[in-house]
Amino acid sequence: METIYIEHSNSMQATVESAPCVLALGFFDGVHVGHRGILEAAKEAARQKGCKFSVMTFYPHPRDVIFPDREPMTYLTPLPVKEERFRELGVDQLFIVKFTPDFARLSPEDFIQHYIISLQCKHVVAGFDYHYGHKGKGNMETLTEAGRGKFDVTTIRKIEQHEEKISSTAIRELLSAGKVETVPGLLGCFYEVRGEVKQNSLFYKNHQFIKVDTSENYRFPKLGVYRVEVEMDGRVYSGICHQMSVADRKPSLLVQLQNCFAETQGKQITIKWKKYLYGKLSESSGMNDYMQRDELVI
């Protein structure tokens, strides 16, 4: 997969060599079940037209630019993880547009000219509620009208579960409520975060306790204790994750691994959140308090 970064001031230079493509448009945080409907439709259209299967996403989240005084956005799939998801789905070309105040002021007409026609886009695919241009004045109806004779447009209908739209917002709400076991129905898999083991491990009753640092700006489930699954060096371990405190909007993660006797210091791990157990312990609780509580042992 080829990744092309575009900033509005130099977008034409970045795209001058673009090949004909079918372009899926969206922010795609989570690359969830609803997003995959858009991506699959774009991939099939690209196959039929003999064009590149391309995706355009944006970074940072528009909210951070339009409402800079609000708390910064956190992500279901930080940008490096989202890139990986697109690669796995067979995307040929990924355009990452830097969302800036100048970009936010683009008219719908200028957006189409600079970010669709200039990319040699032959077919656009997006969700029914996609908006573009200054203050979101452009929508799928105006895009379809603007594309007549220039490019085709496919609008993907609302994809629902239990009569509710599958969306990144709905997944974030489930995480905020600690309902991680419900997330796979919308996301297509258990929610996961990646991190690095930052502290020497402690062992207690055939369990290894590790502290994990997450450098990316992930959205975390509500504070509490969770049953998790941990992947490390190609192996999978059952575990329990204790979110002990919050610093710089990120919880401190203490993960208890069952039957793991491997060296973990400095290792990259993936934590999959499977079930909420109960609320976090007191902020004053130390490592021994966690190890002494029988219900924390798997």
C-alpha positions in Angstrom: 0.0 0.0 0.0 1.3 3.5 -0.9 0.6 6.2 1.6 0.5 9.8 0.5 0.4 12.7 3.0 -1.3 15.8 1.7 -1.4 19.3 3.2 -3.7 21.8 1.5 -1.0 24.3 0.6 0.9 21.6 -1.4 -1.8 19.2 -2.3 -1.5 19.7 -6.1 2.2 18.8 -6.0 1.5 15.7 -3.9 -1.1 14.3 -6.3 0.1 15.3 -9.7 1.2 11.7 -10.5 -2.0 10.1 -9.2 -3.4 7.2 -11.3 -7.1 6.7 -11.9 -8.8 5.5 -8.7 -11.9 4.6 -6.9 -11.9 6.6 -3.7 -13.5 5.8 -0.4 -14.1 8.9 1.8 -14.4 9.0 5.5 -12.5 9.5 8.8 -12.8 5.7 9.5 -11.9 5.8 13.2 -12.1 2.1 14.3 -12.5 0.8 10.7 -15.6 -0.8 12.1 -18.4 -2.9 10.5 -20.1 0.1 9.0 -16.8 1.4 7.5 -16.1 -2.0 6.0 -19.3 -1.8 4.0 -18.0 1.4 2.4 -14.5 -0.1 1.8 -15.8 -3.3 0.3 -18.0 -1.4 -2.1 -15.1 0.8 -3.2 -12.9 -2.2 -3.6 -15.4 -4.0 -5.8 -15.9 -0.8 -7.9 -12.2 -0.5 -8.3 -12.0 -4.1 -9.5 -14.7 -3.6 -12.0 -13.2 -0.4 -13.4 -9.6 -1.6 -13.4 -8.6 1.3 -11.1 -6.7 1.6 -7.9 -8.6 1.0 -4.7 -7.9 4.2 -2.8 -9.0 5.7 0.6 -8.9 9.2 1.8 -8.8 9.9 5.6 -8.0 12.9 7.7 -5.8 13.8 10.6 -6.2 15.1 13.2 -9.9 14.7 13.9 -11.8 17.8 12.6 -13.1 18.4 16.1 -9.6 19.3 17.3 -9.3 22.0 14.7 -12.8 23.4 14.7 -13.1 23.3 18.5 -9.5 23.8 19.8 -10.6 24.6 23.3 -12.2 21.2 23.9 -10.4 18.2 25.3 -8.2 16.6 22.5 -9.8 13.7 20.7 -8.8 10.2 21.5 -9.0 7.4 18.9 -10.3 3.8 18.5 -7.6 3.4 15.9 -4.7 5.9 16.1 -3.3 6.7 12.7 -0.6 4.0 12.5 -3.1 1.3 13.5 -5.6 2.6 11.0 -3.0 2.4 8.2 -2.4 -1.2 9.2 -6.1 -2.0 9.0 -6.3 -0.5 5.5 -3.3 -2.5 4.3 -4.9 -5.7 5.6 -8.1 -4.8 3.6 -6.2 -4.6 0.4 -6.1 -0.8 -0.1 -3.7 0.2 -2.9 -3.4 3.8 -2.1 -4.0 5.8 1.1 -4.3 9.6 1.1 -3.9 11.2 4.6 -5.1 14.8 4.4 -3.8 17.1 7.2 -7.0 18.7 8.6 -6.0 22.4 9.1 -8.0 25.6 9.5 -7.3 26.4 5.8 -8.6 23.0 4.8 -11.7 23.5 7.0 -12.5 26.7 5.1 -12.5 25.1 1.7 -15.8 25.4 -0.2 -17.5 22.2 -1.3 -16.6 23.1 -4.9 -12.9 23.5 -4.1 -12.8 20.3 -2.1 -14.2 18.4 -5.2 -11.7 20.1 -7.5 -8.6 19.6 -5.4 -9.3 16.3 -3.6 -11.4 14.3 -6.1 -10.9 15.5 -9.6 -7.2 16.3 -9.2 -6.7 12.7 -7.9 -8.1 11.3 -11.1 -10.9 9.8 -9.1 -13.4 8.0 -11.3 -15.8 6.8 -8.6 -16.4 8.1 -5.1 -17.9 5.8 -2.3 -19.0 7.2 1.1 -21.6 6.8 3.7 -25.0 8.4 3.5 -24.1 11.0 6.2 -20.8 12.1 4.7 -20.3 15.9 4.6 -17.5 17.9 3.1 -16.4 21.5 2.6 -16.8 24.6 4.8 -19.1 23.9 7.7 -20.1 20.6 6.1 -22.2 22.2 3.5 -21.5 19.5 1.0 -23.3 16.2 1.3 -23.9 13.1 -0.8 -26.6 14.7 -2.8 -24.4 17.7 -3.8 -21.5 15.3 -4.5 -23.7 13.2 -6.8 -24.8 16.3 -8.7 -21.3 17.7 -9.0 -20.0 14.4 -10.3 -22.3 14.1 -13.3 -20.2 13.5 -16.3 -17.0 13.6 -14.2 -17.1 10.7 -11.7 -19.6 8.2 -10.4 -20.9 8.3 -6.8 -22.1 5.4 -4.6 -23.8 6.3 -1.4 -23.8 3.5 1.3 -27.0 3.3 3.3 -27.0 3.3 7.1 -25.7 0.0 8.5 -27.5 -0.9 11.7 -27.5 -3.3 14.6 -30.6 -3.7 16.7 -32.1 -0.7 14.8 -29.2 1.6 15.8 -26.5 2.9 13.4 -23.1 1.3 13.7 -20.8 4.2 14.2 -17.5 5.2 15.9 -19.6 7.3 18.3 -21.7 4.3 19.4 -18.5 2.3 20.0 -17.0 5.1 22.1 -20.2 5.2 24.2 -20.0 1.5 24.8 -16.4 1.9 26.0 -17.3 4.8 28.3 -19.9 2.5 29.9 -17.5 -0.4 30.2 -19.5 -2.6 27.9 -16.5 -4.0 26.1 -18.2 -7.4 25.5 -20.7 -5.7 23.3 -18.2 -3.9 21.1 -17.4 -6.8 18.7 -20.9 -6.6 17.2 -20.1 -3.1 16.0 -16.3 -3.2 15.6 -16.1 -6.7 14.1 -13.6 -7.8 16.8 -12.8 -7.1 20.5 -11.5 -3.6 21.1 -7.7 -3.5 21.5 -4.9 -1.1 22.4 -1.2 -1.6 21.9 1.6 -0.7 24.3 5.1 -1.5 25.7 6.0 -3.2 28.9 7.8 -0.4 30.8 8.6 -1.9 34.2 10.3 -5.0 35.5 7.7 -7.7 36.2 6.6 -9.1 39.5 5.5 -12.7 40.0 2.8 -13.9 42.4 1.1 -17.4 42.5 2.1 -18.3 38.9 1.0 -14.9 37.6 3.1 -12.2 36.2 2.3 -8.5 36.8 3.5 -6.0 34.2 3.0 -2.2 33.8 2.2 -1.1 30.3 2.7 2.3 28.6 0.6 3.2 25.6 2.2 5.9 23.5 -0.6 6.4 21.1 -3.7 8.5 21.9 -6.2 5.7 22.4 -9.7 5.9 23.7 -9.9 3.8 26.8 -12.8 2.0 28.4 -14.1 3.5 31.7 -11.7 3.1 34.6 -12.0 -0.3 36.2 -10.8 -3.9 36.2 -11.3 -6.0 33.0 -10.7 -9.5 31.8 -8.4 -9.2 28.8 -6.4 -11.2 26.3 -2.8 -10.3 25.7 -0.8 -11.0 22.5 3.0 -10.9 22.8 5.7 -12.4 20.6 3.1 -14.4 18.7 1.6 -16.0 21.9 -1.7 -15.3 23.6 -2.2 -15.1 27.3 -5.3 -14.7 29.5 -5.1 -11.8 31.8 -6.8 -9.1 33.9 -6.1 -5.4 33.4 -6.3 -2.9 36.2 -6.6 0.7 35.2 -5.2 2.2 38.3 -5.1 6.0 37.7 -5.2 8.6 34.9 -2.2 10.7 33.9 -2.2 13.0 30.9 -5.7 11.4 30.0 -4.1 7.9 29.9 -4.7 5.3 32.6 -1.9 3.5 34.2 -2.3 -0.1 33.1 -1.3 -3.0 35.4 -1.8 -6.3 33.6 -1.9 -9.6 35.3 -0.9 -12.5 33.0 -1.7 -16.1 33.7 1.0 -18.7 33.2 3.4 -16.3 31.5 7.0 -16.8 32.5 8.6 -15.1 29.5 10.8 -12.0 29.7 8.5 -9.1 29.1 10.6 -5.9 29.7 10.4 -3.7 26.6 8.1 -6.0 24.7 5.3 -4.7 22.5 2.0 -6.1 23.4 -1.7 -6.0 22.3 -4.4 -5.9 24.9 -7.9 -7.1 23.9 -10.6 -5.9 26.2 -13.1 -8.8 26.8 -15.2 -8.2 29.9 -15.7 -5.5 32.6 -15.4 -7.0 36.1 -15.7 -4.1 38.5 -14.6 -0.6 39.4 -11.0 0.3 40.1 -9.5 0.0 43.5 -8.5 3.0 45.6 -6.0 5.4 44.2 -3.8 4.7 47.3 -3.7 1.0 46.7 -0.2 -0.4 46.1 1.0 -3.4 44.1 0.6 -5.7 47.1 -3.0 -4.7 47.5 -3.7 -5.9 44.0 -1.8 -9.2 44.4 -3.4 -10.0 47.8 -7.0 -9.8 46.6 -8.0 -13.3 45.7 -10.6 -12.2 43.1 -7.9 -10.6 41.0 -6.3 -14.0 40.4 -7.7 -15.7 37.3 
